[in-house]
Amino acid sequence: MEELREELRELTDAAAVLLDDRLYTFESYRALVQAVAYAKVMLANEAAEEETLRGAYTGLCEAVDGMELRETEPQASEQAKGKREGLKKKAFPYLLGGAALGGLLLGKKLFGKKKKDEDE
């Protein structure tokens, strides 16, 4: 029974790496979260019977096998990329103006005092 408990512990740790809701469908992600949680509860229960541990192990294996990647929508990402490019083109003159104004103010602050000191 200790061997089964150790295998369940290793599988639980390995399955926890898959817990990324951005990569997997909601249903498969939820099933994995529930299976990992159940396995952790069974591991924490020192009085858990072999049949219960085996059930947690089987449930976790099924949840891992059932993981489904999300489908990406290329059109949506292309549209988003196009919007970003449009925003960059619109913002570029403002960015340059802000950099020039900031440079001018910084230049006056750094070098303006030296001229006043030299005149005195």
C-alpha positions in Angstrom: 0.0 0.0 0.0 2.9 2.4 0.6 4.0 1.8 -3.0 0.6 2.8 -4.3 0.6 5.9 -2.0 4.1 6.9 -3.4 2.9 6.4 -7.0 -0.2 8.5 -6.3 2.1 11.2 -4.8 4.4 11.2 -7.8 1.4 11.3 -10.3 -0.2 14.2 -8.3 3.0 16.2 -8.4 3.4 15.5 -12.1 -0.2 16.4 -12.9 0.0 19.6 -11.0 2.4 20.8 -13.6 -0.4 20.7 -16.2 -2.6 23.1 -14.2 -2.7 26.0 -16.6 -6.2 27.2 -17.5 -4.9 29.2 -20.5 -3.8 26.1 -22.3 -6.7 23.6 -21.8 -10.4 23.7 -22.2 -12.5 24.6 -19.2 -14.0 21.1 -18.8 -10.7 19.2 -19.0 -9.0 21.7 -16.7 -11.8 21.5 -14.1 -11.7 17.7 -14.2 -7.9 17.7 -13.6 -8.2 20.2 -10.7 -10.8 18.1 -9.1 -8.8 14.9 -9.5 -5.6 16.5 -8.1 -7.5 17.9 -5.2 -9.1 14.5 -4.4 -5.7 12.8 -4.7 -4.1 15.3 -2.3 -6.9 14.7 0.2 -6.5 11.0 0.0 -2.8 11.3 0.4 -3.3 13.4 3.5 -5.6 10.9 5.0 -3.4 8.3 6.6 -6.4 6.0 7.2 -7.4 5.9 3.5 -7.9 2.3 2.3 -6.1 0.8 -0.7 -9.3 0.8 -2.7 -9.8 4.6 -2.1 -6.2 5.3 -3.1 -6.5 3.2 -6.2 -9.7 5.1 -7.1 -7.9 8.5 -6.7 -5.0 7.2 -8.8 -7.4 6.0 -11.6 -9.3 9.2 -11.5 -6.2 11.2 -11.8 -4.9 9.1 -14.8 -8.3 9.6 -16.5 -8.2 13.3 -16.0 -4.7 13.6 -17.4 -5.6 11.5 -20.4 -8.7 13.6 -20.9 -6.8 17.0 -21.1 -7.8 18.9 -24.3 -5.9 21.8 -25.6 -7.8 25.0 -26.4 -8.4 25.8 -30.0 -6.8 29.0 -31.1 -8.6 31.3 -33.4 -6.0 32.6 -36.0 -8.4 35.3 -37.2 -8.9 36.7 -33.8 -5.1 36.8 -33.2 -4.5 38.4 -36.6 -7.2 41.0 -35.8 -5.6 41.8 -32.5 -2.2 42.0 -34.1 -3.6 44.5 -36.7 -5.2 46.6 -34.0 -1.9 46.7 -32.1 0.0 47.8 -35.2 -2.6 50.5 -35.9 -2.2 51.8 -32.3 1.5 51.8 -32.6 1.3 53.9 -35.8 -1.1 56.4 -34.1 1.0 56.6 -30.9 4.4 57.0 -32.6 4.2 60.8 -33.2 3.1 61.3 -29.6 5.9 59.1 -28.3 8.5 61.1 -30.3 7.0 64.4 -29.2 7.0 63.3 -25.6 10.6 62.1 -25.9 11.7 65.4 -27.5 9.9 67.4 -24.8 11.3 65.3 -22.0 14.8 65.7 -23.6 14.4 69.4 -23.8 13.3 69.8 -20.2 16.0 67.5 -19.0 18.6 69.4 -21.1 17.5 72.7 -19.7 17.6 71.3 -16.2 21.0 69.8 -16.6 22.7 72.4 -18.7 20.7 75.5 -18.1 22.3 76.1 -14.7 25.8 75.9 -16.0 25.3 78.9 -18.3 23.8 81.0 -15.4 26.8 80.1 -13.3 29.3 81.0 -16.0 27.5 84.4 -16.6 27.9 85.4 -12.9 
